[in-house]
Amino acid sequence: MVVGLLEELKARGFKNFIVLGSCGVLDQSIQADKIILPSSALRDEGTSYHYAPPSDEIAYDETLLLTMEEALNKSGIEHIRTKAWTTDAFYRETPDKVKRRLAAGAKVVDMEASAIMAWSQFRKSKVYQFFYTADYVDHHNRTWDARHEERTADAMTFFTIALTIAKELER
């Protein structure tokens, strides 16, 4: 769905995009409400294959990633750069899949990173994408932990971070 919205916005003349979303955590050491910059994504969804040749992984544009890191660093906003696992299969992060994705270097799971990366490269558009960490996919105990008690930030916290990035891009 997000790629469809990006297509519509690009057709209306937009050139730069800041995309904020949440992600699940595969690595329990990553706390709730942390900022994640996806450096690449394991492709386990369908949309990216319509925009990029088949591969197991797609990389984020390093120039865009460095721009975002610079903006966050200037503002003193902690962040983690890591590989994401993108899947569009709701609630199918099985213990075996989680173990394989962790072994491949992914520390978070999301539903759009690889599709956005493929679209951005195909359309030659600048997409500044980041996540905040939400739930934990506990593959050890075969449970899903919403981490409601740990989550203290609200949506405005992350929107403010998006504005920080936008202000830096404006310079």
Z-matrix of the N, CA and C atoms (Angstrom, degrees):
N
C 1 1.441
C 2 1.532 1 111.72
N 3 1.343 2 116.42 1 -40.56
C 4 1.460 3 118.59 2 -177.36
C 5 1.526 4 111.28 3 -64.22
N 6 1.319 5 117.64 4 -35.44
C 7 1.468 6 119.72 5 178.38
C 8 1.530 7 109.76 6 -66.43
N 9 1.310 8 118.01 7 -36.95
C 10 1.462 9 121.19 8 175.43
C 11 1.517 10 111.10 9 -60.57
N 12 1.326 11 116.85 10 -42.07
C 13 1.472 12 120.62 11 177.82
C 14 1.528 13 110.90 12 -66.57
N 15 1.319 14 117.06 13 -40.28
C 16 1.462 15 120.01 14 177.30
C 17 1.529 16 110.77 15 -62.65
N 18 1.318 17 116.91 16 -40.53
C 19 1.471 18 120.67 17 177.28
C 20 1.531 19 110.35 18 -58.97
N 21 1.323 20 115.94 19 -45.63
C 22 1.470 21 120.50 20 -179.63
C 23 1.533 22 111.45 21 -63.28
N 24 1.319 23 116.52 22 -44.16
C 25 1.463 24 120.39 23 -179.71
C 26 1.530 25 111.59 24 -66.38
N 27 1.316 26 116.97 25 -41.00
C 28 1.473 27 120.01 26 177.60
C 29 1.525 28 110.24 27 -62.55
N 30 1.324 29 116.83 28 -41.29
C 31 1.465 30 120.62 29 178.94
C 32 1.529 31 111.22 30 -62.73
N 33 1.320 32 116.46 31 -25.18
C 34 1.476 33 121.29 32 178.79
C 35 1.527 34 112.36 33 -90.45
N 36 1.338 35 116.64 34 4.08
C 37 1.453 36 119.87 35 173.38
C 38 1.515 37 117.57 36 105.46
N 39 1.311 38 118.20 37 -1.73
C 40 1.461 39 119.81 38 179.02
C 41 1.527 40 109.39 39 -68.39
N 42 1.336 41 116.32 40 142.63
C 43 1.461 42 120.86 41 -177.89
C 44 1.524 43 113.43 42 -116.33
N 45 1.309 44 116.78 43 -32.90
C 46 1.464 45 122.29 44 -179.56
C 47 1.522 46 109.19 45 -120.08
N 48 1.328 47 115.08 46 143.08
C 49 1.462 48 120.60 47 -177.07
C 50 1.520 49 109.41 48 -134.90
N 51 1.311 50 115.99 49 138.82
C 52 1.456 51 121.80 50 170.59
C 53 1.516 52 105.71 51 -115.31
N 54 1.326 53 115.41 52 121.07
C 55 1.459 54 120.77 53 -176.91
C 56 1.526 55 108.22 54 -117.34
N 57 1.309 56 115.31 55 121.64
C 58 1.457 57 123.38 56 179.31
C 59 1.519 58 108.03 57 -115.39
N 60 1.311 59 116.44 58 133.63
C 61 1.456 60 120.95 59 176.74
C 62 1.515 61 110.05 60 -149.62
N 63 1.296 62 115.39 61 174.81
C 64 1.460 63 119.35 62 175.79
C 65 1.523 64 108.97 63 -101.00
N 66 1.311 65 115.67 64 163.52
C 67 1.459 66 120.04 65 176.40
C 68 1.517 67 108.77 66 -143.85
N 69 1.309 68 114.49 67 156.02
C 70 1.453 69 120.88 68 172.94
C 71 1.516 70 108.88 69 -87.67
N 72 1.297 71 115.95 70 156.17
C 73 1.457 72 121.71 71 -178.71
C 74 1.525 73 109.03 72 -104.66
N 75 1.326 74 115.54 73 131.30
C 76 1.465 75 121.44 74 175.21
C 77 1.525 76 110.38 75 -97.69
N 78 1.322 77 116.43 76 -26.81
C 79 1.457 78 124.24 77 -178.62
C 80 1.530 79 107.37 78 -103.17
N 81 1.318 80 116.32 79 107.93
C 82 1.462 81 121.67 80 -173.32
C 83 1.530 82 113.58 81 -59.30
N 84 1.320 83 117.77 82 -20.06
C 85 1.469 84 119.20 83 -179.28
C 86 1.529 85 111.97 84 -70.62
N 87 1.328 86 117.75 85 -15.51
C 88 1.462 87 120.72 86 177.40
C 89 1.526 88 108.43 87 -85.85
N 90 1.308 89 115.00 88 118.51
C 91 1.461 90 121.05 89 -175.91
C 92 1.523 91 112.05 90 -75.31
N 93 1.317 92 115.23 91 168.51
C 94 1.464 93 122.03 92 176.09
C 95 1.527 94 109.52 93 -68.96
N 96 1.325 95 116.05 94 153.31
C 97 1.466 96 124.60 95 175.66
C 98 1.527 97 114.29 96 65.93
N 99 1.315 98 117.98 97 24.43
C 100 1.465 99 121.38 98 175.87
C 101 1.524 100 109.06 99 -91.71
N 102 1.314 101 116.60 100 149.62
C 103 1.459 102 121.68 101 179.34
C 104 1.533 103 108.99 102 -87.60
N 105 1.316 104 115.06 103 130.00
C 106 1.460 105 122.17 104 -179.73
C 107 1.523 106 109.24 105 -116.56
N 108 1.332 107 115.83 106 130.34
C 109 1.459 108 121.66 107 170.58
C 110 1.526 109 106.75 108 -107.13
N 111 1.323 110 117.11 109 112.44
C 112 1.468 111 118.33 110 -179.07
C 113 1.532 112 110.95 111 -74.95
N 114 1.322 113 116.60 112 117.36
C 115 1.463 114 121.25 113 -179.12
C 116 1.525 115 111.51 114 -82.40
N 117 1.318 116 115.30 115 -26.84
C 118 1.463 117 122.57 116 176.00
C 119 1.522 118 106.66 117 -162.56
N 120 1.322 119 115.21 118 172.67
C 121 1.463 120 118.45 119 -179.61
C 122 1.520 121 110.69 120 -142.77
N 123 1.318 122 115.16 121 136.81
C 124 1.460 123 121.33 122 170.59
C 125 1.521 124 106.52 123 -76.34
N 126 1.304 125 116.98 124 127.71
C 127 1.466 126 122.32 125 -171.93
C 128 1.531 127 110.45 126 -90.79
N 129 1.314 128 115.13 127 106.63
C 130 1.462 129 121.71 128 179.43
C 131 1.526 130 108.53 129 -132.86
N 132 1.335 131 114.95 130 38.81
C 133 1.456 132 122.14 131 178.48
C 134 1.522 133 107.01 132 -139.45
N 135 1.301 134 117.92 133 178.72
C 136 1.454 135 119.90 134 -173.17
C 137 1.512 136 117.18 135 -100.93
N 138 1.304 137 118.53 136 -30.92
C 139 1.458 138 121.52 137 -171.43
C 140 1.522 139 113.39 138 -63.78
N 141 1.326 140 117.75 139 -40.82
C 142 1.465 141 120.05 140 -175.60
C 143 1.523 142 112.55 141 -59.36
N 144 1.311 143 117.20 142 -28.25
C 145 1.469 144 121.08 143 -178.17
C 146 1.532 145 112.34 144 -71.87
N 147 1.309 146 117.15 145 -12.04
C 148 1.467 147 121.12 146 174.78
C 149 1.528 148 111.44 147 -87.84
N 150 1.342 149 116.63 148 -10.03
C 151 1.463 150 121.37 149 -176.48
C 152 1.528 151 113.70 150 -119.99
N 153 1.319 152 118.26 151 -16.31
C 154 1.463 153 121.53 152 -177.62
C 155 1.525 154 109.26 153 -143.16
N 156 1.325 155 116.79 154 151.00
C 157 1.471 156 119.77 155 177.86
C 158 1.531 157 110.85 156 -58.36
N 159 1.324 158 117.13 157 152.40
C 160 1.466 159 120.55 158 179.89
C 161 1.533 160 112.56 159 -57.72
N 162 1.299 161 116.02 160 137.35
C 163 1.464 162 123.98 161 174.78
C 164 1.524 163 106.83 162 -167.55
N 165 1.307 164 115.88 163 163.14
C 166 1.467 165 119.41 164 178.89
C 167 1.519 166 112.79 165 -76.88
N 168 1.332 167 115.39 166 -24.49
C 169 1.459 168 120.31 167 -173.00
C 170 1.522 169 109.49 168 -142.72
N 171 1.327 170 114.97 169 152.56
C 172 1.465 171 120.60 170 174.85
C 173 1.525 172 107.34 171 -132.50
N 174 1.323 173 115.59 172 140.00
C 175 1.466 174 120.81 173 -177.75
C 176 1.520 175 110.98 174 -95.30
N 177 1.304 176 114.64 175 148.35
C 178 1.457 177 122.47 176 174.62
C 179 1.524 178 107.44 177 -80.29
N 180 1.289 179 117.62 178 148.18
C 181 1.465 180 122.44 179 178.20
C 182 1.528 181 108.98 180 -62.09
N 183 1.328 182 116.22 181 116.47
C 184 1.465 183 121.74 182 -175.09
C 185 1.532 184 112.21 183 -60.40
N 186 1.314 185 117.64 184 -36.45
C 187 1.464 186 121.29 185 179.07
C 188 1.525 187 111.03 186 -61.85
N 189 1.325 188 116.51 187 -44.79
C 190 1.464 189 120.48 188 178.81
C 191 1.530 190 110.69 189 -66.09
N 192 1.317 191 115.69 190 -40.24
C 193 1.458 192 120.70 191 179.41
C 194 1.532 193 110.75 192 -61.88
N 195 1.321 194 116.89 193 -44.09
C 196 1.466 195 120.66 194 178.96
C 197 1.525 196 111.44 195 -64.95
N 198 1.316 197 117.22 196 -37.51
C 199 1.470 198 121.16 197 177.27
C 200 1.528 199 110.24 198 -61.75
N 201 1.324 200 116.08 199 -44.29
C 202 1.472 201 119.49 200 179.09
C 203 1.519 202 111.00 201 -66.12
N 204 1.315 203 116.94 202 -42.49
C 205 1.467 204 119.97 203 179.14
C 206 1.528 205 111.02 204 -61.27
N 207 1.312 206 116.14 205 -41.52
C 208 1.462 207 120.55 206 178.82
C 209 1.530 208 110.75 207 -62.03
N 210 1.321 209 116.54 208 -44.18
C 211 1.469 210 120.39 209 179.09
C 212 1.522 211 111.06 210 -62.59
N 213 1.318 212 117.07 211 -43.73
C 214 1.466 213 120.91 212 -179.80
C 215 1.527 214 110.70 213 -68.08
N 216 1.324 215 116.95 214 -42.27
C 217 1.464 216 120.39 215 178.87
C 218 1.520 217 111.34 216 -62.00
N 219 1.334 218 117.59 217 -44.46
C 220 1.476 219 121.15 218 179.56
C 221 1.521 220 111.20 219 -59.44
N 222 1.318 221 116.31 220 -32.76
C 223 1.465 222 120.73 221 -178.11
C 224 1.522 223 112.60 222 -92.90
N 225 1.322 224 117.03 223 1.58
C 226 1.461 225 120.31 224 178.98
C 227 1.522 226 113.34 225 69.71
N 228 1.317 227 116.83 226 28.17
C 229 1.465 228 120.72 227 -178.43
C 230 1.523 229 108.92 228 -96.15
N 231 1.329 230 115.15 229 116.35
C 232 1.458 231 120.55 230 178.63
C 233 1.521 232 110.53 231 -62.75
N 234 1.320 233 115.90 232 144.42
C 235 1.456 234 119.98 233 178.23
C 236 1.521 235 109.57 234 -155.64
N 237 1.311 236 114.92 235 161.46
C 238 1.459 237 122.38 236 179.46
C 239 1.521 238 107.67 237 -125.09
N 240 1.312 239 116.24 238 127.68
C 241 1.466 240 121.14 239 175.13
C 242 1.529 241 106.45 240 -96.27
N 243 1.325 242 116.21 241 124.07
C 244 1.465 243 119.42 242 -179.16
C 245 1.522 244 111.38 243 -156.71
N 246 1.289 245 113.93 244 166.78
C 247 1.459 246 121.26 245 174.87
C 248 1.526 247 108.52 246 -78.94
N 249 1.327 248 115.81 247 142.48
C 250 1.466 249 121.59 248 176.87
C 251 1.527 250 109.40 249 -110.36
N 252 1.293 251 115.40 250 159.27
C 253 1.461 252 122.46 251 170.86
C 254 1.519 253 105.50 252 -111.97
N 255 1.325 254 116.99 253 116.62
C 256 1.460 255 120.76 254 179.66
C 257 1.517 256 109.24 255 -99.96
N 258 1.325 257 115.51 256 122.57
C 259 1.458 258 121.35 257 175.89
C 260 1.521 259 108.51 258 -136.87
N 261 1.320 260 116.35 259 143.17
C 262 1.458 261 119.69 260 176.91
C 263 1.522 262 111.43 261 -109.40
N 264 1.325 263 115.66 262 15.88
C 265 1.469 264 120.72 263 178.14
C 266 1.530 265 108.49 264 -97.09
N 267 1.313 266 115.15 265 99.31
C 268 1.461 267 120.56 266 -179.02
C 269 1.524 268 112.17 267 -52.39
N 270 1.308 269 114.92 268 132.76
C 271 1.462 270 122.79 269 172.99
C 272 1.526 271 113.84 270 57.07
N 273 1.322 272 117.47 271 30.08
C 274 1.463 273 120.46 272 179.52
C 275 1.524 274 111.56 273 -113.90
N 276 1.318 275 116.22 274 24.36
C 277 1.457 276 120.51 275 175.51
C 278 1.524 277 108.13 276 -81.93
N 279 1.331 278 115.57 277 73.64
C 280 1.459 279 121.19 278 -176.42
C 281 1.534 280 109.75 279 -70.35
N 282 1.348 281 117.16 280 157.52
C 283 1.474 282 119.36 281 -179.76
C 284 1.530 283 113.48 282 -53.83
N 285 1.310 284 118.06 283 -41.64
C 286 1.466 285 120.12 284 -179.92
C 287 1.524 286 111.65 285 -65.95
N 288 1.336 287 117.11 286 -41.26
C 289 1.468 288 119.80 287 178.12
C 290 1.522 289 110.59 288 -65.39
N 291 1.313 290 116.84 289 -42.42
C 292 1.469 291 120.56 290 -179.99
C 293 1.525 292 109.69 291 -60.02
N 294 1.318 293 117.36 292 -44.97
C 295 1.474 294 120.65 293 179.41
C 296 1.521 295 110.85 294 -60.73
N 297 1.327 296 117.02 295 -42.59
C 298 1.473 297 120.09 296 178.97
C 299 1.524 298 111.34 297 -64.76
N 300 1.323 299 117.67 298 -40.85
C 301 1.465 300 121.02 299 -179.39
C 302 1.525 301 111.12 300 -69.27
N 303 1.321 302 117.38 301 -38.40
C 304 1.465 303 120.54 302 174.81
C 305 1.525 304 110.21 303 -62.53
N 306 1.321 305 116.70 304 -43.73
C 307 1.472 306 121.04 305 179.12
C 308 1.531 307 110.93 306 -62.33
N 309 1.329 308 116.97 307 -29.07
C 310 1.473 309 121.79 308 178.88
C 311 1.534 310 111.86 309 -84.56
N 312 1.339 311 117.30 310 -0.88
C 313 1.458 312 120.56 311 175.24
C 314 1.513 313 116.76 312 103.14
N 315 1.317 314 118.38 313 -2.07
C 316 1.470 315 120.48 314 179.49
C 317 1.526 316 109.83 315 -79.55
N 318 1.332 317 115.41 316 135.81
C 319 1.465 318 120.20 317 177.71
C 320 1.514 319 112.47 318 -113.36
N 321 1.356 320 116.15 319 -11.61
C 322 1.458 321 121.01 320 178.70
C 323 1.523 322 109.69 321 -135.48
N 324 1.329 323 115.47 322 162.28
C 325 1.461 324 121.46 323 177.30
C 326 1.528 325 108.25 324 -127.32
N 327 1.330 326 115.46 325 138.33
C 328 1.458 327 120.37 326 -178.73
C 329 1.516 328 108.52 327 -143.08
N 330 1.324 329 115.98 328 -175.10
C 331 1.461 330 119.48 329 -177.45
C 332 1.522 331 113.85 330 -121.19
N 333 1.345 332 118.45 331 2.75
C 334 1.462 333 117.38 332 -175.12
C 335 1.524 334 116.80 333 -142.63
N 336 1.312 335 119.71 334 -12.24
C 337 1.471 336 120.98 335 -171.42
C 338 1.522 337 113.34 336 -55.81
N 339 1.322 338 118.29 337 -50.47
C 340 1.468 339 119.25 338 -176.22
C 341 1.521 340 111.47 339 -66.20
N 342 1.313 341 117.29 340 -36.47
C 343 1.467 342 120.29 341 178.35
C 344 1.524 343 110.42 342 -66.19
N 345 1.328 344 117.43 343 -41.63
C 346 1.459 345 121.00 344 179.44
C 347 1.526 346 110.45 345 -66.58
N 348 1.327 347 117.30 346 -41.64
C 349 1.466 348 120.50 347 178.60
C 350 1.525 349 110.61 348 -61.00
N 351 1.327 350 116.79 349 -45.65
C 352 1.470 351 120.64 350 179.88
C 353 1.524 352 110.83 351 -63.82
N 354 1.331 353 117.08 352 -44.35
C 355 1.466 354 120.85 353 179.46
C 356 1.526 355 110.52 354 -62.30
N 357 1.322 356 116.78 355 -45.45
C 358 1.458 357 122.10 356 -178.38
C 359 1.534 358 111.09 357 -58.76
N 360 1.303 359 116.38 358 -43.95
C 361 1.463 360 120.39 359 179.39
C 362 1.529 361 111.09 360 -68.12
N 363 1.318 362 116.37 361 -42.40
C 364 1.462 363 120.91 362 -179.11
C 365 1.528 364 111.57 363 -64.68
N 366 1.322 365 116.76 364 -44.84
C 367 1.469 366 122.29 365 -177.82
C 368 1.524 367 113.13 366 -87.87
N 369 1.335 368 116.53 367 -0.96
C 370 1.467 369 121.65 368 -178.94
C 371 1.531 370 110.74 369 52.55
N 372 1.310 371 114.46 370 46.98
C 373 1.461 372 122.59 371 -179.98
C 374 1.522 373 109.87 372 -113.01
N 375 1.304 374 115.33 373 151.20
C 376 1.457 375 120.59 374 179.08
C 377 1.523 376 108.93 375 -93.41
N 378 1.324 377 114.92 376 114.39
C 379 1.459 378 121.31 377 177.35
C 380 1.522 379 107.58 378 -119.01
N 381 1.323 380 115.60 379 118.70
C 382 1.453 381 122.75 380 178.20
C 383 1.526 382 106.18 381 -99.82
N 384 1.313 383 115.33 382 105.56
C 385 1.460 384 121.81 383 -169.47
C 386 1.527 385 110.75 384 -114.27
N 387 1.328 386 115.86 385 132.11
C 388 1.461 387 119.05 386 172.57
C 389 1.524 388 109.69 387 -147.86
N 390 1.318 389 114.75 388 163.04
C 391 1.464 390 122.05 389 -179.26
C 392 1.524 391 109.75 390 -125.03
N 393 1.324 392 114.48 391 164.60
C 394 1.456 393 120.24 392 163.06
C 395 1.521 394 105.92 393 -119.93
N 396 1.322 395 115.60 394 145.26
C 397 1.464 396 119.86 395 -176.19
C 398 1.520 397 110.70 396 -79.23
N 399 1.295 398 114.75 397 137.52
C 400 1.467 399 120.94 398 -178.94
C 401 1.536 400 109.06 399 -121.15
N 402 1.318 401 117.08 400 -104.55
C 403 1.456 402 121.85 401 -174.53
C 404 1.530 403 113.09 402 -75.28
N 405 1.321 404 114.92 403 168.54
C 406 1.466 405 122.44 404 177.45
C 407 1.524 406 108.43 405 -120.19
N 408 1.323 407 115.44 406 127.01
C 409 1.463 408 121.50 407 177.08
C 410 1.528 409 106.11 408 -90.86
N 411 1.313 410 116.29 409 97.31
C 412 1.467 411 122.85 410 -174.86
C 413 1.526 412 109.56 411 -83.54
N 414 1.322 413 116.07 412 90.09
C 415 1.466 414 119.88 413 -178.36
C 416 1.524 415 112.14 414 -75.07
N 417 1.339 416 117.92 415 -17.04
C 418 1.463 417 120.46 416 178.63
C 419 1.523 418 110.82 417 -70.97
N 420 1.317 419 115.52 418 -41.54
C 421 1.471 420 120.51 419 -177.43
C 422 1.515 421 113.36 420 -104.53
N 423 1.336 422 115.80 421 4.46
C 424 1.471 423 121.52 422 179.22
C 425 1.526 424 111.63 423 55.71
N 426 1.335 425 115.21 424 43.89
C 427 1.458 426 120.20 425 178.91
C 428 1.531 427 109.47 426 -133.16
N 429 1.296 428 114.72 427 167.30
C 430 1.456 429 122.54 428 176.30
C 431 1.510 430 106.62 429 -115.79
N 432 1.305 431 116.57 430 126.46
C 433 1.457 432 122.14 431 -178.35
C 434 1.522 433 108.60 432 -111.76
N 435 1.327 434 116.75 433 110.43
C 436 1.465 435 121.64 434 -179.28
C 437 1.528 436 111.88 435 -68.66
N 438 1.318 437 117.55 436 -18.66
C 439 1.473 438 124.56 437 178.30
C 440 1.524 439 112.21 438 54.89
N 441 1.322 440 116.91 439 39.09
C 442 1.468 441 120.69 440 -179.78
C 443 1.532 442 112.08 441 -59.47
N 444 1.336 443 116.68 442 -38.61
C 445 1.463 444 120.21 443 -177.57
C 446 1.531 445 111.22 444 -67.93
N 447 1.326 446 116.72 445 -31.50
C 448 1.466 447 121.30 446 -176.75
C 449 1.522 448 112.84 447 -81.48
N 450 1.299 449 117.31 448 -23.26
C 451 1.461 450 120.91 449 -173.99
C 452 1.523 451 109.71 450 -84.27
N 453 1.325 452 116.01 451 117.11
C 454 1.460 453 120.27 452 -176.74
C 455 1.529 454 112.67 453 -116.84
N 456 1.322 455 117.14 454 -19.91
C 457 1.468 456 120.32 455 -178.75
C 458 1.528 457 109.91 456 -80.34
N 459 1.324 458 115.26 457 151.34
C 460 1.459 459 118.92 458 175.59
C 461 1.526 460 109.16 459 -109.26
N 462 1.305 461 116.74 460 176.51
C 463 1.466 462 122.02 461 -176.56
C 464 1.524 463 112.20 462 -57.47
N 465 1.316 464 118.12 463 -34.13
C 466 1.466 465 120.90 464 -179.11
C 467 1.526 466 111.93 465 -65.18
N 468 1.321 467 117.26 466 -31.16
C 469 1.465 468 120.89 467 176.79
C 470 1.520 469 110.02 468 -57.56
N 471 1.317 470 116.00 469 -46.85
C 472 1.459 471 120.87 470 -176.75
C 473 1.528 472 111.46 471 -76.98
N 474 1.316 473 116.61 472 -31.93
C 475 1.465 474 119.98 473 175.17
C 476 1.530 475 109.90 474 -64.50
N 477 1.317 476 116.66 475 -38.86
C 478 1.460 477 121.27 476 177.56
C 479 1.530 478 110.77 477 -62.94
N 480 1.314 479 117.17 478 -37.29
C 481 1.467 480 120.82 479 176.71
C 482 1.528 481 109.74 480 -65.37
N 483 1.323 482 116.88 481 -40.82
C 484 1.470 483 120.42 482 176.75
C 485 1.528 484 110.07 483 -61.25
N 486 1.314 485 117.77 484 -40.29
C 487 1.475 486 121.30 485 177.15
C 488 1.530 487 111.32 486 -65.14
N 489 1.319 488 116.87 487 -36.82
C 490 1.466 489 121.24 488 176.53
C 491 1.522 490 110.08 489 -59.93
N 492 1.316 491 116.50 490 -44.53
C 493 1.469 492 121.51 491 178.38
C 494 1.528 493 109.68 492 -64.04
N 495 1.330 494 116.18 493 -43.83
C 496 1.475 495 120.41 494 -179.95
C 497 1.520 496 111.71 495 -60.69
N 498 1.330 497 117.25 496 -42.35
C 499 1.463 498 120.82 497 179.36
C 500 1.528 499 111.02 498 -63.51
N 501 1.322 500 116.34 499 -38.57
C 502 1.463 501 119.54 500 178.49
C 503 1.530 502 110.63 501 -67.56
N 504 1.311 503 117.38 502 -37.51
C 505 1.468 504 121.12 503 178.92
C 506 1.532 505 111.29 504 -66.33
N 507 1.322 506 115.18 505 -30.13
C 508 1.465 507 120.91 506 -178.67
C 509 1.536 508 111.84 507 -67.58
N 510 1.338 509 115.66 508 -25.18
C 511 1.478 510 120.60 509 -177.45
C 512 1.485 511 112.61 510 -72.31
